[in-house]
Amino acid sequence: MSKAALLLALLCLASCGEGDDDARAEVASKEVVSADAFCSEHGVAEAVCTKCNPKLVAIFQEKGDWCAEHGFPESFCPSCRPELGGRPAMELGAGPPATGTKVQLASSETARHAGIEVIEARANEASTELVVVGSIAYDATRRAEVNARVRGVVRELLVEVGQEVEANAPLVRIESAEIGAEQSRLIAASSRIEVAQAALERVKSLFDKGMTAQKELLEAQLEVDTAIAERAATQAALGIVGVDAASGSSFVLVAPIAGTCLHRQATIGRMVDSEEVLCEIVDTRTMWAELDVPERALTSVRAGHEVILTADALGATEFTGKIDYIAPEIDRHTRTAKARVKLENPDGLLRANLFVRARIALGPRHAQVLVPRSALQLAKGAELVFVELTPGSYEARRVRSLPGHGDLIALEGGVAAGERVVTAGSFLLKTETLKGEIGAGCCAEK
């Protein structure tokens, strides 16, 4: 449909009875075409490309708008006037079209040739929204760092980076002299208990016969209690590390939670200290969205507000959640506060540091109308949508656009749900409503 704009202009002129050469020249010299109707070979708008449409040459020459050196109209010659980018300049009229301005084509067949398509406006319920940006982060409550706990040597690696693991799954086996020493202390404490208990039984027997003092009985009992406490402390120390009495001098680090092995710093044969983080496990089934809320909007944003998030990298996919935390401080550089949203991530689409946009619902839900983005046109500062009255007859409506959903935008007033709005070809109808544009005289205002 490279010549649709020119065709629409000529058909409109025919329907209005304006068919002289001056009118046709006026159409050709003032036509504005859309960005997708461009002749890349010659660098001008395709509908007025005199190289591809040589019949237009005589029209521009009659008007005195001709650059003989380059073979294009002087008014938008890409060599003489490169600032126009090969497109005719738009003449400014008195202002944007008013609501009710009508465009009447010669017939419904004219609309078909011009490529005009319509679709019904759709009803929707939404609330007042605040649009902010942010990024995805790991859920800090589902992230674990596993350290060596005691000094030792890495002997075996039991997990790979990126591997999914269950809770208590083995990660790394470490051999440690400190564990060996603790095991020896545990054995000694167990033996000491046995000796102390035997001594206690002997003292009890003598005490019952009146052959020893109560003090000796108490001292024997204290020795047993001390040995038991020492063994319990040693067992607790080994339990923290993750070994038992039969493990010898080696122990295995296990995953404290189920998730993905994000990082692994251990290598076989490496000496590690107790504070070193050897593995990092992250459960990505839930993630956090950390949103930057401007300070001026903080009085309107509350915990519990619903949020819809999208990411450029994920197309039209939407994620929903609620704000569960708003930071009590404002960043001194960005003048924003962090708001946190917990998101379910069963498919793993959300990744840490992913840039997102968020729509925060601020008020109660209300009715609105959704239309395709291609239906909205900007004319001299005003937003327009064209509504089909009958085939070939259209009415301009001034509207105010709001954030929408994917390929749809929301409109505030001007169009009712169920009305048929123009999508493809809406640009051509816009040019009809602008004074001095193509088809002048084919439009009428209420």
Residue pairs with C-beta under 8 A, 6 or more apart in sequence:
1 37
1 115
2 37
2 39
2 46
2 47
3 46
3 47
3 53
4 37
4 47
4 113
4 114
4 115
4 425
4 428
5 31
5 33
5 34
5 37
5 47
5 428
5 431
5 438
6 27
6 28
6 31
6 47
6 48
6 53
6 438
7 113
7 114
8 105
8 110
8 113
8 114
8 428
8 432
8 438
8 439
9 27
9 31
9 438
9 439
10 24
10 27
11 105
11 106
11 110
11 113
11 114
12 105
12 106
12 110
12 432
12 438
12 439
12 442
13 19
13 23
13 24
13 27
13 439
13 441
13 442
14 106
15 104
15 105
15 106
15 107
15 110
15 442
16 439
16 441
16 442
18 441
21 59
21 62
22 63
24 59
25 59
25 60
25 62
25 63
25 65
26 63
26 440
27 438
27 439
28 48
28 56
28 59
28 60
29 60
29 63
29 65
29 73
29 75
29 88
30 88
30 90
30 91
30 436
30 437
30 438
31 45
31 47
31 48
31 88
31 431
31 437
31 438
32 87
32 88
32 90
32 431
32 437
32 438
33 45
33 46
33 47
33 48
33 87
33 88
34 427
37 45
37 46
37 47
38 44
38 45
38 46
38 86
39 45
39 46
39 49
39 51
39 52
39 86
41 51
41 52
42 49
42 51
42 52
42 72
42 78
42 86
43 78
43 86
44 72
44 76
44 78
44 86
44 87
45 76
45 86
45 87
45 88
46 52
47 53
48 56
48 73
48 76
48 88
50 56
50 57
50 60
50 71
50 72
50 73
51 71
51 72
57 66
57 71
60 66
60 73
65 73
65 74
65 75
66 73
66 74
67 73
67 74
67 77
67 79
67 80
69 79
70 77
70 78
70 79
70 80
72 78
72 79
73 88
74 80
74 81
75 81
75 88
75 89
76 84
76 86
76 87
76 88
76 89
78 84
78 85
78 86
90 434
90 437
91 434
91 435
91 436
91 437
92 380
93 380
93 434
93 435
93 436
94 435
95 380
95 382
96 379
96 380
96 381
96 382
96 384
96 398
97 379
97 382
97 384
97 396
97 398
97 430
97 433
97 434
97 443
97 445
98 396
98 398
98 445
98 446
99 396
99 397
99 398
99 414
99 446
100 395
100 396
100 445
100 446
101 395
101 396
101 433
101 443
101 444
101 445
101 446
102 389
102 393
102 394
102 395
102 396
102 443
102 444
102 445
102 446
103 386
103 393
103 394
103 395
103 396
103 429
103 432
103 433
103 439
103 442
103 443
104 392
104 393
104 394
104 442
104 443
104 444
105 111
105 114
105 392
105 393
105 394
105 442
106 392
107 392
108 391
108 392
110 392
111 391
111 392
111 425
114 425
114 428
115 424
115 425
116 422
116 424
116 425
116 426
116 428
116 429
117 422
117 423
117 424
117 425
118 388
118 420
118 421
118 422
118 423
119 371
119 372
119 375
119 420
119 421
119 423
120 417
120 418
120 419
120 420
120 421
121 369
121 370
121 371
121 411
121 415
121 416
121 417
121 418
121 419
121 420
121 421
122 369
122 370
122 371
122 408
122 417
123 367
123 368
123 369
123 370
123 417
123 418
124 367
124 368
124 369
124 370
124 405
124 410
125 365
125 366
125 367
125 368
126 361
126 365
126 366
126 368
126 402
126 410
127 361
127 362
127 363
127 364
127 365
127 366
128 361
128 362
128 363
129 359
129 360
129 361
129 362
129 402
129 403
130 293
130 297
130 300
130 301
130 359
130 360
130 362
131 357
131 358
131 359
131 360
131 403
132 291
132 292
132 293
132 294
132 297
132 339
132 357
132 358
132 360
133 291
133 292
133 355
133 356
133 357
133 358
134 289
134 290
134 291
134 292
134 309
134 339
134 355
134 356
134 357
134 358
135 289
135 290
135 353
135 354
135 355
135 356
136 287
136 288
136 289
136 290
136 343
136 350
136 351
136 352
136 353
136 354
136 356
137 287
137 288
137 289
137 290
137 352
137 353
138 282
138 284
138 287
138 288
138 352
139 283
139 286
139 287
139 288
139 342
140 288
142 257
142 259
142 282
142 283
142 285
142 286
143 259
143 280
143 281
143 282
143 283
144 255
144 256
144 257
144 259
144 280
144 281
144 282
145 277
145 279
145 280
146 171
146 172
146 253
146 255
146 256
146 277
146 278
146 279
146 280
146 281
147 274
147 275
147 276
147 277
147 278
148 174
148 253
148 272
148 273
148 274
148 275
148 276
148 278
149 240
149 241
149 242
149 253
149 274
150 174
150 176
150 178
150 179
150 241
150 274
151 176
151 177
151 178
151 271
151 272
151 273
151 274
152 174
152 175
152 176
152 177
152 178
152 179
152 271
152 272
153 174
153 175
153 176
153 269
153 270
153 271
153 272
154 172
154 173
154 174
154 266
154 267
154 268
154 269
154 270
154 272
154 278
155 173
155 174
155 175
155 250
155 268
156 172
156 173
156 268
157 172
157 264
157 266
157 267
157 268
158 169
158 170
158 171
158 172
158 173
158 252
159 165
159 169
159 170
159 171
159 172
159 255
159 261
159 264
159 279
160 261
160 264
161 261
161 262
161 263
161 264
162 260
162 261
163 260
163 261
164 258
164 259
164 260
165 171
165 255
165 258
165 259
165 260
165 261
165 281
166 255
166 258
167 255
167 256
167 257
167 258
168 254
168 255
169 254
169 255
170 252
170 253
170 254
171 252
171 253
171 254
171 255
171 261
171 264
171 278
171 279
172 252
172 253
172 264
172 266
172 278
172 279
173 250
173 251
173 252
173 253
174 250
174 251
174 252
174 253
174 272
175 249
175 250
176 249
176 250
176 251
177 249
179 238
179 241
179 243
179 247
179 248
179 249
179 250
179 251
180 248
180 249
182 234
182 237
182 238
182 241
183 238
183 243
183 245
183 247
183 248
183 249
185 230
185 234
186 231
186 234
186 235
186 238
186 245
187 245
189 227
189 230
189 231
189 234
190 231
192 227
192 230
192 231
193 224
193 227
193 228
193 231
195 227
196 220
196 223
196 224
196 226
196 227
197 224
199 220
199 223
200 217
200 220
200 221
200 223
200 224
202 220
203 212
203 216
203 217
203 220
204 217
204 220
206 212
206 216
207 213
207 214
207 216
207 217
235 245
238 244
238 245
238 247
241 251
242 251
242 252
242 253
242 254
243 250
243 251
253 278
253 279
255 279
255 281
256 281
257 281
257 283
258 283
259 281
259 282
259 283
259 284
260 281
260 282
260 283
260 284
261 279
261 280
261 281
262 280
262 281
262 282
263 277
263 279
263 280
264 278
264 279
264 280
265 276
265 277
265 278
265 279
266 272
266 278
266 279
272 278
284 345
284 348
284 350
284 351
285 344
285 345
285 346
286 342
286 343
286 344
286 345
287 342
287 343
287 345
287 350
287 352
288 340
288 341
288 342
288 343
289 307
289 309
289 319
289 321
289 340
289 341
289 343
289 356
289 358
290 338
290 339
290 340
291 307
291 323
291 338
291 339
291 340
291 341
291 358
291 360
292 331
292 334
292 336
292 337
292 338
293 301
293 326
293 336
293 337
293 338
293 339
293 360
294 335
294 336
295 330
295 335
295 336
295 337
298 326
298 330
298 337
300 362
301 323
301 326
301 339
301 360
301 362
302 323
302 326
303 322
303 323
303 324
303 325
303 326
304 322
304 323
304 324
305 322
305 323
305 360
305 361
305 362
306 320
306 321
306 322
306 360
306 361
307 320
307 321
307 322
307 323
307 341
307 358
307 359
307 360
307 361
308 318
308 319
308 320
308 358
308 359
308 361
309 318
309 319
309 320
309 321
309 341
309 343
309 356
309 357
309 358
309 359
310 316
310 317
310 318
310 319
310 356
310 357
311 317
311 350
311 354
311 355
311 356
311 357
312 355
312 357
313 354
313 355
314 349
316 406
316 407
317 349
318 405
318 406
319 343
319 344
319 350
320 343
321 341
321 342
321 343
321 344
322 341
322 342
323 339
323 340
323 341
323 360
324 340
324 341
324 342
325 339
325 340
326 337
326 338
326 339
326 340
327 337
327 338
327 339
328 337
329 337
330 336
330 337
331 337
331 338
339 360
341 358
343 350
359 403
367 417
368 402
368 410
368 411
368 412
369 410
369 411
369 415
369 416
369 417
370 404
370 405
370 408
370 409
370 410
370 411
371 385
371 408
371 409
371 411
371 415
371 421
371 423
372 407
372 408
372 409
372 421
372 423
373 404
373 407
373 408
373 409
374 423
374 424
374 426
375 385
375 386
375 421
375 422
375 423
375 426
376 383
376 384
376 385
376 399
376 401
376 409
376 426
377 383
377 384
377 385
377 386
377 426
377 427
377 429
377 430
378 384
379 430
379 433
379 434
380 434
382 398
383 398
383 399
383 400
383 401
384 396
384 397
384 398
384 399
384 426
384 430
384 433
385 396
385 397
385 399
385 411
385 414
385 415
385 421
385 422
385 426
386 394
386 395
386 396
386 397
386 421
386 422
386 426
386 429
386 430
387 394
387 395
387 397
387 415
387 419
387 420
387 421
387 422
388 394
388 419
388 420
388 421
388 422
389 395
394 422
394 429
396 429
396 430
396 433
397 414
397 415
398 414
399 411
399 412
399 413
399 414
399 415
400 411
400 412
400 413
400 414
401 409
401 410
401 411
401 412
402 409
402 410
402 411
402 412
403 409
403 410
404 410
415 421
422 429
428 438
431 437
431 438
431 439
432 438
432 439
432 442
432 443
433 443
